Amino acid sequence: MKIGFIGLGNMGAPMARNLAAAGHEVRGYDMAAPEPEGVLAAASAAEAAEDADVVITMLPNGPILLAVAAQVMPAMKPGAILCDCSTVDVESARKVAADARAAGLGALDAPVSGGIGGAQGGTLTFMVGGSEGDFQRVLPLFEIMGQKTVHCGDSGAGQAAKICNNMILGVTMIATCEAFALADRLGLDRQKMFDVVSTSSGYSWSMNAYCPAPGIGPTSPADNDYKPGFASELMLKDLGLSQEAAAAAGAETPMGELAHQLYTRFVEQEDGRGRDFSAMLPRFVSRNAKNLG
């Protein structure tokens, strides 16, 4: 299959490399990043899209997605599919899909979960919105780049699933970090805390698979001085999308709102920028120490 891949950053580059390694012809474009091994260089986004069966985008936000889509859709051949793997707002995803259909193209919104490690290892989870026909055509590519793919519904449903998932993740990580910091103050050993909670009703992905306490549980960014596997500013972005969606839908999300406020403070006023989102733990520990006076 001929694939155009636009956006070759920390996530896009290994995804494109895995597709090329699987035998697909991949032509890539990024304004700043170099092409990964096996990926042919294109001089522009439009050139990457020419004659491609599927054009995959991995971009920072909705406005950039809309701009890139406007560039590539005129260059795409009839019947080709534009598959956006970025995390953007639902309305941008639906706008791109409507424009693609009007141009005689297919469209999928297919945001991912699994971080840089998942992109490198081909173990991402894809949450996909769009028609069943377009989904089935691109499914073999999802199976190369990931280990699980869920067709969530019509256009925008993939982004809705990603936004809801990451709102849960942000809230549970904050709760996990708060609990470890409280355990410290109460004199409870962190390993004992993990041994209890990881096998009890407090079980969560944030505790069991991505523990924010160094030296506890499976290896995580906490064991690498909180160098980001999933940066705090990316969590802030996703929580912002959740609150925009909640406002548009008239949905009450008080925990999501509070998580958004805390990550806003952490990233914009404290030392969270450039650190993993689990670095909320040393943030709470430091603030508790100051409160003790």
Beta strands, then each sheet from edge to edge (+ up, - down):
strand 1: 2-6
strand 2: 25-29
strand 3: 40-41
strand 4: 54-57
strand 5: 81-84
strand 6: 106-109
strand 7: 112-113
strand 8: 124-129
strand 9: 146-153
sheet 1: 3+ 2+ 1+ 4+ 5+ 6+
sheet 2: 7+ 8- 9-
end
